Structures are given as C-alpha cells and as structure tokens.
Amino acid sequence: MVKLNLQDQIVTIDAGELVGYAVAGHEYIHQKGSPGWRNSDTEMFPIIGPTNEANFRVTTPKGAAVQDQHGLLREMVYQLVSQTKTKSIFRKQYVSGTAIKNSKFPSKSTEEYLSWPYNFEFTKSYEILENGLRIEFKITGEAGMPFMLGYHPAFKLYSENISIRASDRTIALQEILDAGNRALPVLDCNSLTLSDVGEINIKTEGFGNFMLWTEVPNMLCIEPISFYPYAVSQEDLHNGFQTVSTSERIFSVIIQPNL
C-alpha cells in the first residue's frame, strides 16, 4: 500500500490501483466492497470493449490477437518503480506472445489465456499537485504497434441529484443508468465536471473522449478513452486503433476537486 500526501490531500494506492483520494477528509473514490463495482480503478489496454462476438480475436498487422473485454493489461501486476511523498511510479512490462491467464475463464469466457503480438512497457504515475491529482500513462513499444487506451476510475457519489457537465451538454445520473453496459459516450471532449457534494473537474490530454458507466446510484465511472468501442461491430474493433509512431505515447488525467 502506497500513500501520498500534500497539505490536505491524501492519495492511497494498492498495487497500482487508486483506492483513495481524500481532500480535507472528503473521499472522492468509490470504495471496494460498496455496491456497484469490485474495483476502484483500472486501465483498458490494448483494446477497449467486448470481444466475445468476435470469438475473442482482434485484428492486428501481425495477425489475430486473443483478447477479452478491455484487453489484457488488467490481468498483469504492477511493479512499484519509485516513490516520494507526493509521487509514485508503477510499471507493467509485456513480452510479445506471452500467455496471460484470463480471470474471466471459464465462467465468463472461453479463453483461458490472452496474448498480444507486440512487446510493450506501460507506466502509470500518480503525482499530487497543489490543485489536484495528476495521473499519467506512458506507453512504450515498437513503432507501429496498434492500441487503444482507456482509464476506468470510479467516483463515490453522495447524492442521486448529481450531474455531469460537458462543454455542450449536461447529463443526469438517470441518463447514464439508462445507457446500460454500453456506457454513455461523450465524444470529442477533453474535460468534464462532476457536480455532487462539491465538484470534481476531470481534465485529460491524449484521450479525446469519455464514456460514463454505472449500474447503481452510489458510484460513477468517468472513463477517458481513445475510442468508443460501441461505434463499430466487435469484428471491426481494429478500426479504432491508434499506433505507437515514436518510442512512446503519453496520456494524462488531472482530477481537480472543488469542495
């Protein structure tokens, strides 16, 4: 367990997962064991979305890759690289073709092992700033490697009268609940504001889109994504890929609370 702190901000990280972000005693992150979701954050990489209707195969320039919903990164374990009072860095490394045990097998998937035909290194860092928490993702891999990236944090809700503000619309909780498992897309958008008890601003770089998901009124997943997977059929998920055109790609999220 890693704890970061600065003034009245406290961040708690468990094996790379953000399990707490409290400011002046107010907790913003959904707590494990509460109704809604068994996690508090995770990443979706190298694909976003379900793959069951495509026989758990995703097309890449190096052939079909065996992938379950939201990719294989979440099945890997983070290693702590460095830590200070206000910043910590975690890393996952993958060797092309390595079989990764699929936790969804056999109850929710026919694939016992997942794999990807490219080497990559995935770094996740947390840094407390004077005005919020910055989470940065760095993807290092061979030039031409395709990928999607999504960040999947869950926020604790204190009221059912919450709203999400984008530049061109305001979204109520019921609209997100009605979207179901497909999640509600908010496209061509780099920042959102969650209004609850106080407000949280979520600002992103590199992603370009969000999707919003929940099945309960006490938590909300506000997910920056590089591609909304339900815009295409599962067989065409590869149409949403970006590529590693240089040695690395960097994406970031800043959570700025305002009590």
DRENLUM-379649 format. One line per field, with one value per residue (C-alpha): residue number from 0; residue in one letter; chain; x, y, z. Coordinates in pm, 1 decimal. Layout:
BEGIN
resi: (NUM  ...)
resn: (a  ...)
chain: (A  ...)
c1: (X  ...)
c2: (Y  ...)
c3: (Z  ...)
This chain:
BEGIN
resi: (0  1  2  3  4  5  6  7  8  9  10  11  12  13  14  15  16  17  18  19  20  21  22  23  24  25  26  27  28  29  30  31  32  33  34  35  36  37  38  39  40  41  42  43  44  45  46  47  48  49  50  51  52  53  54  55  56  57  58  59  60  61  62  63  64  65  66  67  68  69  70  71  72  73  74  75  76  77  78  79  80  81  82  83  84  85  86  87  88  89  90  91  92  93  94  95  96  97  98  99  100  101  102  103  104  105  106  107  108  109  110  111  112  113  114  115  116  117  118  119  120  121  122  123  124  125  126  127  128  129  130  131  132  133  134  135  136  137  138  139  140  141  142  143  144  145  146  147  148  149  150  151  152  153  154  155  156  157  158  159  160  161  162  163  164  165  166  167  168  169  170  171  172  173  174  175  176  177  178  179  180  181  182  183  184  185  186  187  188  189  190  191  192  193  194  195  196  197  198  199  200  201  202  203  204  205  206  207  208  209  210  211  212  213  214  215  216  217  218  219  220  221  222  223  224  225  226  227  228  229  230  231  232  233  234  235  236  237  238  239  240  241  242  243  244  245  246  247  248  249  250  251  252  253  254  255  256  257  258)
resn: (m  v  k  l  n  l  q  d  q  i  v  t  i  d  a  g  e  l  v  g  y  a  v  a  g  h  e  y  i  h  q  k  g  s  p  g  w  r  n  s  d  t  e  m  f  p  i  i  g  p  t  n  e  a  n  f  r  v  t  t  p  k  g  a  a  v  q  d  q  h  g  l  l  r  e  m  v  y  q  l  v  s  q  t  k  t  k  s  i  f  r  k  q  y  v  s  g  t  a  i  k  n  s  k  f  p  s  k  s  t  e  e  y  l  s  w  p  y  n  f  e  f  t  k  s  y  e  i  l  e  n  g  l  r  i  e  f  k  i  t  g  e  a  g  m  p  f  m  l  g  y  h  p  a  f  k  l  y  s  e  n  i  s  i  r  a  s  d  r  t  i  a  l  q  e  i  l  d  a  g  n  r  a  l  p  v  l  d  c  n  s  l  t  l  s  d  v  g  e  i  n  i  k  t  e  g  f  g  n  f  m  l  w  t  e  v  p  n  m  l  c  i  e  p  i  s  f  y  p  y  a  v  s  q  e  d  l  h  n  g  f  q  t  v  s  t  s  e  r  i  f  s  v  i  i  q  p  n  l)
chain: (A  A  A  A  A  A  A  A  A  A  A  A  A  A  A  A  A  A  A  A  A  A  A  A  A  A  A  A  A  A  A  A  A  A  A  A  A  A  A  A  A  A  A  A  A  A  A  A  A  A  A  A  A  A  A  A  A  A  A  A  A  A  A  A  A  A  A  A  A  A  A  A  A  A  A  A  A  A  A  A  A  A  A  A  A  A  A  A  A  A  A  A  A  A  A  A  A  A  A  A  A  A  A  A  A  A  A  A  A  A  A  A  A  A  A  A  A  A  A  A  A  A  A  A  A  A  A  A  A  A  A  A  A  A  A  A  A  A  A  A  A  A  A  A  A  A  A  A  A  A  A  A  A  A  A  A  A  A  A  A  A  A  A  A  A  A  A  A  A  A  A  A  A  A  A  A  A  A  A  A  A  A  A  A  A  A  A  A  A  A  A  A  A  A  A  A  A  A  A  A  A  A  A  A  A  A  A  A  A  A  A  A  A  A  A  A  A  A  A  A  A  A  A  A  A  A  A  A  A  A  A  A  A  A  A  A  A  A  A  A  A  A  A  A  A  A  A  A  A  A  A  A  A  A  A  A  A  A  A)
c1: (0.0  139.7  25.1  95.9  8.6  30.1  -139.0  -498.9  -478.4  -422.3  -385.9  -394.1  -267.7  -290.2  -67.7  -104.2  -479.6  -615.5  -821.6  -847.6  -827.8  -940.2  -927.8  -999.7  -1144.6  -1382.8  -1334.8  -1382.1  -1304.7  -1553.6  -1461.6  -1419.0  -1697.4  -1954.9  -2231.0  -2152.1  -1806.9  -1543.2  -1260.6  -1188.7  -978.5  -817.8  -687.4  -829.5  -539.4  -453.8  -822.7  -1142.0  -1473.3  -1603.4  -1466.6  -1691.9  -1890.4  -1563.3  -1452.9  -1222.0  -999.1  -882.7  -715.3  -362.4  -94.9  74.2  -237.8  -524.1  -463.1  -656.3  -816.2  -1100.9  -1307.0  -1092.2  -765.9  -501.7  -321.8  -563.5  -458.8  -95.8  65.0  216.0  566.5  649.9  935.3  979.9  807.6  836.4  600.0  396.8  466.3  478.3  550.6  432.5  516.9  397.7  615.6  499.0  694.5  532.8  331.4  340.3  29.4  -153.4  -405.8  -760.4  -950.9  -1283.0  -1221.9  -1421.4  -1727.1  -1741.6  -1503.4  -1394.4  -1033.2  -807.9  -511.4  -473.0  -182.8  -59.7  189.7  397.6  638.1  533.7  602.8  318.1  397.3  141.0  234.3  48.0  152.1  -26.3  -25.7  -119.7  -462.3  -531.5  -406.8  -228.6  -229.0  -2.1  23.2  327.2  316.4  649.1  660.8  781.6  685.5  359.8  210.7  -167.8  -354.7  -649.8  -627.8  -896.3  -871.3  -1150.6  -1175.7  -1486.9  -1601.7  -1806.4  -2143.5  -2311.6  -2635.2  -2867.2  -2903.9  -2558.1  -2487.5  -2202.6  -2123.9  -1951.1  -1895.3  -2220.1  -2447.7  -2545.2  -2602.4  -2813.6  -2744.8  -3056.0  -2931.7  -2614.1  -2809.4  -3032.5  -2729.4  -2657.3  -2348.3  -2268.5  -2185.1  -2281.5  -2037.8  -1922.9  -1716.7  -1466.7  -1428.8  -1122.1  -1280.6  -1589.5  -1720.0  -1899.1  -2134.3  -2222.1  -2128.8  -1887.9  -1742.1  -1464.1  -1309.9  -1157.6  -917.2  -740.6  -469.8  -436.7  -765.2  -1017.3  -1334.9  -1514.3  -1767.6  -1981.5  -2096.9  -2274.0  -2547.1  -2602.9  -2670.4  -2374.9  -2085.2  -1996.5  -1719.1  -1592.4  -1369.0  -1132.9  -1099.4  -912.3  -1201.9  -1565.8  -1583.9  -1958.5  -1928.5  -1831.1  -1901.6  -1670.7  -1519.0  -1417.6  -1263.8  -927.4  -1067.7  -1035.7  -663.9  -403.0  -38.1  288.4  453.0  760.6  926.6  646.4  296.0  186.3  -169.1  -276.1  -572.9  -594.6  -859.4  -927.8  -1167.7  -1358.5  -1540.5)
c2: (0.0  338.8  669.5  1013.4  1339.5  1712.7  1956.1  1828.5  1581.0  1208.5  950.8  576.3  328.0  -50.3  -238.3  46.5  88.9  420.3  314.6  651.6  1022.7  1233.2  1611.5  1780.6  1448.0  1411.4  1081.8  1101.5  741.7  453.1  213.3  -158.6  -357.0  -86.4  -168.2  -113.6  -246.6  -463.5  -227.5  142.7  195.2  2.9  51.5  -73.0  -168.3  -256.7  -270.1  -122.6  -303.6  -658.4  -921.2  -1222.9  -1178.8  -1181.8  -1513.0  -1312.1  -1220.7  -871.7  -797.4  -650.9  -605.2  -912.8  -1129.2  -1200.8  -1140.4  -1323.4  -1052.9  -1049.4  -746.0  -432.9  -613.4  -799.3  -523.4  -553.3  -917.2  -815.9  -699.6  -354.3  -319.6  -13.2  173.5  475.2  668.5  1006.7  1188.0  1329.1  1098.2  726.6  538.1  187.2  -27.9  -333.4  -497.7  -745.0  -970.3  -1043.4  -1364.9  -1428.1  -1613.6  -1420.4  -1603.0  -1475.1  -1424.6  -1439.6  -1805.7  -2026.8  -1853.1  -1559.1  -1652.8  -1947.8  -1822.6  -1940.9  -1733.8  -1398.0  -1271.2  -975.8  -991.9  -689.4  -604.0  -308.1  -127.3  51.4  309.6  468.7  755.2  947.9  1296.0  1523.6  1881.9  2194.0  2186.7  1817.8  1473.1  1405.9  1051.2  991.2  691.2  626.9  357.4  241.9  -11.8  -81.8  170.0  70.7  -114.9  -61.3  13.2  174.4  318.9  380.5  480.3  345.0  521.6  502.1  801.8  785.3  959.2  1121.0  1233.8  1099.1  1453.8  1460.9  1590.2  1579.5  1895.0  1891.4  2195.0  2140.8  1938.7  1847.4  1479.8  1345.1  1020.0  853.7  902.6  712.7  436.1  404.8  355.1  22.6  -186.7  0.4  310.5  661.8  822.1  1182.6  1225.9  1490.1  1607.0  1666.3  1773.7  1704.6  1832.9  1610.6  1808.5  1629.2  1747.1  1998.7  1942.9  1746.3  1859.0  1581.1  1716.3  1493.2  1501.1  1248.5  1060.0  1284.7  1112.6  983.3  717.2  715.0  396.4  283.2  42.3  192.1  542.9  546.7  545.7  664.0  559.8  858.0  695.3  883.7  676.3  699.2  527.8  447.3  72.7  50.4  275.2  -35.7  -408.5  -627.1  -769.5  -414.8  -304.5  -266.5  39.3  225.3  166.0  436.2  344.8  397.2  615.4  701.9  541.4  640.2  784.8  985.3  1036.2  1214.2  1279.6  1553.4  1528.7  1869.3  1870.2  2177.5  2129.0)
c3: (0.0  -103.3  46.7  -96.9  73.7  26.0  262.1  297.2  5.0  72.1  -206.8  -135.1  -396.3  -371.4  -621.3  -870.8  -819.5  -693.2  -391.3  -221.2  -290.7  2.9  22.3  355.4  471.8  176.4  -13.6  -390.1  -492.7  -489.2  -210.9  -271.2  -110.3  -176.5  -427.8  -794.1  -886.5  -723.2  -824.2  -786.7  -1099.8  -1383.7  -1738.2  -2068.2  -2297.1  -2571.8  -2665.2  -2521.5  -2530.7  -2554.1  -2792.7  -2728.4  -3051.2  -3245.9  -3089.6  -2860.6  -3156.1  -3253.6  -3587.0  -3579.8  -3850.5  -3700.2  -3713.0  -3475.9  -3105.8  -2832.8  -2617.4  -2368.0  -2271.6  -2228.3  -2307.4  -2109.2  -1916.5  -1623.7  -1582.1  -1521.8  -1196.4  -1145.5  -1005.5  -795.8  -966.7  -739.8  -464.0  -294.3  -59.7  -349.5  -646.6  -725.7  -1047.9  -1139.0  -1440.3  -1631.6  -1896.2  -2158.6  -2394.5  -2730.9  -2737.1  -2361.4  -2243.1  -1969.1  -1750.7  -1810.2  -1483.0  -1673.0  -1770.5  -1750.3  -1602.4  -1846.7  -2125.4  -2338.0  -2349.6  -2068.3  -2186.0  -2359.9  -2569.9  -2777.1  -3069.0  -2957.5  -2677.0  -2465.0  -2140.8  -1964.1  -1696.1  -1465.0  -1233.7  -966.6  -858.2  -611.4  -733.6  -541.9  -708.6  -767.6  -865.6  -1195.2  -1333.7  -1632.8  -1862.6  -2080.9  -2348.6  -2488.2  -2769.7  -3117.8  -3384.5  -3549.3  -3252.4  -3255.6  -2935.1  -2765.3  -2416.9  -2161.0  -1796.5  -1577.1  -1237.4  -1020.7  -817.1  -499.0  -519.5  -221.9  -388.9  -657.8  -789.5  -945.3  -1293.0  -1542.3  -1736.7  -2072.9  -2293.3  -2484.5  -2255.1  -1900.8  -1820.6  -1534.1  -1349.3  -1491.7  -1848.3  -1759.1  -1587.0  -1894.5  -2121.4  -1950.7  -2022.1  -2342.6  -2134.6  -2238.4  -2485.7  -2455.3  -2771.3  -2881.5  -2524.9  -2305.6  -1976.8  -1766.9  -1434.3  -1184.9  -961.3  -639.8  -291.1  -432.1  -777.9  -945.4  -1272.4  -1483.5  -1745.1  -1996.3  -2260.9  -2540.5  -2495.2  -2672.9  -2549.3  -2239.7  -2160.6  -1845.7  -1675.3  -1362.3  -1256.4  -909.6  -771.1  -528.0  -776.4  -1125.7  -1361.8  -1563.1  -1822.9  -2057.0  -2374.8  -2702.8  -2885.1  -2811.4  -2890.2  -2946.8  -3251.7  -3452.7  -3451.3  -3243.0  -3562.0  -3659.4  -3330.2  -3503.8  -3683.1  -3353.7  -3311.3  -3274.9  -3322.8  -3140.8  -3406.3  -3197.8  -2899.4  -2659.4  -2623.1  -2319.7  -2190.3  -1872.4  -1643.2  -1381.0  -1108.7  -955.8  -658.5  -551.8  -224.6)
